[in-house]
Amino acid sequence: MSFQTQSGWRCQFLEEDLKTPIPVHLNLVRQERLFEIAERVGFRPNLEGRQTIQRAIDMGRGGIWLELTEEQYQR
């Protein structure tokens, strides 16, 4: 999942090849939702991981590698 700030947070999802976009975009108001989405799919960052995500948020863009189950991917 890549994200960048554009009047909120715009999230884009890519296939494993990191080139092919999945036709789903999310527009989030609160940056906390980025952490919630990541945790929902199993991303459990330690302090260093949370700080890395927070630095990306502070810069206005970044990404998180998400491991989706087949059911999550289909939704």
N, C-alpha and C positions, 0 to 999 in steps of 0.2 A: 504494500500500500504506500503510495507516495502522497504527500500532502503539501499544500502551500496556502498561504493566507491570501484571500481575495474577498473582502467584505465578509469575513468568517473564514472557515477552513474548508477548502475543496480537496476531496480525497479521490484518488484514481487508483484502480487496481489493475495489475498486469499479470499475465500468465507467467509460468516459471521461466520462460526464455527472457523475461524482463523487457520484451519488445512489443508483444501482442496485448493491446488493452482489452480488458473485460468491460463489456458495455454497461458498467454500473459506476455511477459517480455519487458521492455523498457531499452535501454541503452542511457543515456543522457550524453552530454559533459559538460554542464554548470549546476551548482547547482541551479541557478535561475529557471530553468525549473521545479524543484520540487515544488516550490511555485506556478508556473503557472498552473501546472497540478492540484494541490490541489484547487486553486481558480476556475478553470474551472468546477469542480464538486460541487461547493458550499461551500468549506471550507473558511470561512472568519475569520482568526485568529485575535485576538486583539494583542496588543503589547506583552503580555505574551506568547501567542500562537506562534507568529513569533519567539520570542526568544527561545522557546522550540525547534522548528524545527531547528533553526540555531545552537543550541547546539548539536543536533543530527548530523547535517551536519559536524560540527567541530570534532565530535567524529568519523565520518566516517560511521555511520549507524544509522537507526532509522525507524520510521513508522508514518503513518498518517491514521486515520480512515476516509474513504471516504463513503459518502452516494450517491450512483449512482441511477439515474432514470432507469427504465427498458430499455429505448432507449440507454442510455449510457452503460449499462451493455451488451446489445446485440452487440454494436459496438466493 
